[in-house]
Amino acid sequence: MTVYLLGKEPVFPPADEADPIGIIAVGGDLSPERLIAAYSRGIFPWYSEGEPILWWSPDPRLVLFPDEIHISGSLRRLLNRNPFEITFDRSFDAIIEACQQPRKYQGETWITEEMITAYKRLHELGYAHSLEVRRNDEIVGGLYGVSLGRCFFAESMFHRVDNASKFGMVRFVQKLNELDFRIMDCQVSSSHLKTMGAREIPRKEFLDLLTESGQKENLKGSWSFLDDHK
């Protein structure tokens, strides 16, 4: 397998040409054109500060089909109590900046300043979206990602109080299901997401699903119409 060195044009080799660990290319930039080209081909950036940009297309791929989300008994009781309010695209900058903060179990974050700038630009263009979990008007959790066609590419999520991210995840996936989204891409294996119904599928199957969902119209612009109002 060959890892491609990207040039100035926002083009990528076929995703199934990635090396055994999933790296398909290195270099380039995080321009909106290149990011959209990457996601539409099942490729995403993932690297650390000070490293060149690495582009990935892992095999297998972790995905969550919206109609397969698993809700445990305790989580269902939490949903019934409805202790949080859900909003969309109201505070994208705050969400991505919160996701950038290292977790207790992490020594550093993979969300670089370059990525922060790039995804804020994608949000301004209507491709990147955030979900905010609020309690008493305070943001206590959330997630962000990219939407193309009827596929949502989840990038990161966080919580500041117990169960806020799980609550937000379920509500978000339920909204995706209502909008007839085919898949949520979760990228790489996660035991936490697997407990919520995510599963690994072969890269070829993922790329076929991506092609199918990509034929649908992009839901560009603000998703604030999805807000929950108590």
Secondary structure, 3 states (H helix, E strand, C coil): CCCEEECCCCCCCCHHHCCCCCEEEEECCCCHHHHHHHHHCCCEECCCCCCCCEEECCCCEEEECHHHCCCCHHHHHHHHHCCCEEEECCCHHHHHHHHHCCCCCCCCCCCCHHHHHHHHHHHHCCCEEEEEEEECCEEEEEEEEEEECCEEEEEEEEECCCCHHHHHHHHHHHHHHHCCCCEEEEECCCHHHHCCCCEEECHHHHHHHHHHHCCCCCCCCCCHHHCCCC
